[in-house]
């Protein structure tokens, strides 16, 4: 019997090729499905050709027509401006879980980046999971996209799975979401509020109030931190961001830091959690790393405690 080896060889090559193509498509499909469950901390809304000041004005005008209330805004450093937003829906969602009040606001930043201006916001879906909230805040993201736009998510190469976000900590020994700084305890909510408001208005460590959001027995304060001396740089907003915000897409919407008055307690997210969850791809060592900011967690805690205990 005669066998056409040439034909048989070509047939085997074609079969192998089809198998490899199918395998590659299956792997791509698997990665797409796997990545669909991954979230990134920031959303780039727009790359603007406007001058920086004009972009700030334009963003303010857009937010004025959005279903949000602007509760505060500030410039943490040159060529960066941050708006802080809230809504009734966001506050309702935030109060359904322990420490969920930290998620009662949304943050939008306008940042000059070389020759362009970037408008970006913190991803509400990411925050909802990182802060262990009971709602995904998809409606909040949709409203921000409708108001500002949505070009791409960023802040992590692959993103984090929601399961990991809900129990996130950077590495062994570092704090979780429910390990906040304990800044003070008072005889009543009113006295705790008075201490924080007074401390932010009168202190020598360079901390000022950006916004105040009252939600019944919980009040959230946004805090600007500008260290007045070289020794204070480790809690200074501008210095911290000069270390961590070094990539092409800018993340000034990380700011401002928050203080939460919860009943008669005053707490704040631990920097080793808050910074890490917003910048999950930062390395442990090197110029742009957590090692460079090693003194910052203690410096931030001390500065916040000084404000809470200020006379």
Secondary structure, DSSP 8 states (H G I E B T S, - for coil): ----HHHHHHHHHHHHHHHHHHHHHHHHHHHHHHHHTEE-SEEEEEEE-S-HHHHHHHHHHHHHTSSSEEEEEEEEETTEEEEEEE-HHHHHHHTTSTTGGGGS-EEEEEEEETTEEEEEEE-HHHHHHHTT-SS--HHHHHHHHHHH---EEESSSS-EEHHHHTT--SSTT---TT--EEEEE-SSHHHHHHHHHHHHHS-SS-EEEEEEEEETTEEEEEEEE--SSGGGGGG-HHHHHHHH--SSS--GGG--EEEEEETTEEEE--HHHHHHHHSTT-BSSSSSBTTTTTTHHHHHHHHHHHHHT--
